């Protein structure tokens, strides 16, 4: 005989379903563990030696934890200010160059340094989510990145600034840990939707960072931007300490070397992973080329937009951000493969608008921008759902491969898009994007879902 009880605990946000067999159930004995940590049935009562895990967040045997919509929205909000670390410096480059007395050429290396650190963190730190308790991993990464941010505000050496920026970018992978945690513990019918909600927070963070950074630097010294970042990250650290549930590690028996090895093996031998990586890289190339050439296009004739107008034009990104949860809902109700095919085809059609008009009609340009912003969200959500079919227990490693391939595509797209636009114009740059989306369609058809 079994009893199913459904209780909302975990600070009123996390839904827990407990299934127990009444005839065989016995209360698990409590055993102390060496050191200062006492482990009850299922999880430790303390973390980082001295800090207690709030009782309502501790894991117990038999609990099937499903995150609620409220919990996911909270995590999405936290993600906004965590990922913003990657973009705060971009509007500050001129002020930073004056403070340190370096050329614009040297100071322009700061965003690249942060991105290089982030890529390093994706490769070396993000996969740890498959073998370490993700609550503790997220909290320690936030603590490190917040503490390093203070160094950016205090240092008077440009060399030290770049070193700290690299380390800060490297530790800013906590949003990726949170994304996989939320998706793993979403109800099966809402996994893609919850993933897309946190993804919208991720994208909002990049946009918000530029607005916040510019607003603060216009009023006070640029260093206060990093003081603000420090304060927000520590606020989020405290918030997550009291709300993020302590869920057991998935692969406790695996060592770090095995985690990295299996990730590398997946990257080149698992057909679904290779297919997803190619599609993700093509998306990164196309979207990055589109973004960089859009700035050049709006700044020249026939538009001749000011920097402010170009920045406001970027608010079309909000359409994709706001509609991202609906993209997740859509993916939850069809197969990920079908969602990929739909997104690739639709992206190719919207890119065709730019090829046909050559960027000379503003209305067509706006339609293209909105369409691409919405559809790239759909495709990325579909990609995550598709690649996770390989193994639920490898979520952090699979997510790292997906992010890394997209990041590499962005690097290629920025360079190639700029060179093609300068040499051949807007239509040629749009053809590059169209070629990427058509290549995606081919890759999607190379491996179809097997009929049951």
Steps between C-alpha positions, in 0.01 A plus 500: 500500500637841413397850593567797278515830683551835328628784713626841412797568724839643410398855584168459324653470157624148443248221457599173663334170428570231757423136429540252787418139539315483832556131572875507446587854604732552795638827619862528385744514789695816557877455498761767568781545253859582585575868522245770561243384244209286612332304221135405537331253268573646159713808552729712720366748753801729456692634204838671475579354846318761711182608316179303563284397208151640577286204617228557238762473222661172610445192291338187642472152345190442289457864404437579135568874475321696230573872476194724483452793263571740787836337573602512134403868470712574808796317348448688173513831689822394673650398167451854364749650746739205496550492123516882489862464619591407145379830352543776761839601359390546139358856528785605733797442271568867425489602869718202598758588235524855640533379859781255425659711227488228234399511136153408376659208319624354829186574697287333232663172606309504830172354361705233320684420825170460687357281226816286497465451876135409457584241233766354731245477780252325270761237416659451843238595760154456350530117462548476878122534525480131405703382800467767775190618683386790286376716787848517652668539160273791405547679833880472499523622137280801578711578807822485294370712211354761739826526695703536181268779384620711793852462366392649167374808682807541723803419284718774348692265268370419154684166497343397831162622370525262203610207719207555737265543202608160365447330838167676547383383158618148583293490821189649336370158395252469787209584263585186300488292818165653591359438152575127510376472859165659414456290189587176678239565768219641290189294441548295179225698326667836580873438460548704182279782626692530829830488311379780272395716797849487649649548153296821469660616826842415356435710189343782703818515709715594200257773397449627858875513564557743216214727610596494870869547429441796271257666741731470803815606313324807366428622855800383704840334455500176299631308803156530662366266230706218651400602854140463385581160350665391825195605704253326268696176493525483878127574524434210263740281697295556816172457311605167349641380832146515640312377191712259293431138601787265584465218249740201502773473241417282199833326443677502834722206396654690205826689537581827325721327242216264405257791473727688258579183304134405449422857391779490241384157387141617459620798295639284219336157523136546600294567180230710666763713678702555181181591312400746775847655510498564125156659514597709804822617334315598183249694711786681678661596168175627347376693806838657575550607139149645500559696822834654402397590145171652623700764691704584191191507278303740722797733540539568126277627218208489450435486877791688661368420847671643808655272761192555719259400224707191419490406867124549516463287185652220704188503717339282233681223692236542770243338271696177493563519876133549588384225264769253609271317751248442221778347293566261788130417526499424126801268525340316794208402278684380190818301444829694534601383151183646347556828688855514363378449144232768537743753648769437235249539216340814646840660569599440137178668383557809716862524386375490143330836567840661555646330194213631287500858630871544566420678827359806320142481633462582871166321545645180350804536725281525811295194400819304440647601838187404696462171312863397556489597870192285561610203292852480641343458847282221365796329339722519808226361724439221248875427487518466878203262504652299214852464641372404847341189349851350499516466879323675786795432731738687267299825486781735609749349257253507211401858580868600507553355152193681369609836645860455386404419140272806489779714643748379237242578234468854636875555466496383138183696422636828637819481292344361182193724515711814540737413215218406261300814581800729448595329175160417347225678693185407692356257244816288496506491881136384498591225254748372758216472754272335246772246415530413871126439537486289183796298630305448823208352306736253333653402835154455654400258223827304524375336818127463546327359808463126479149367468389292795 
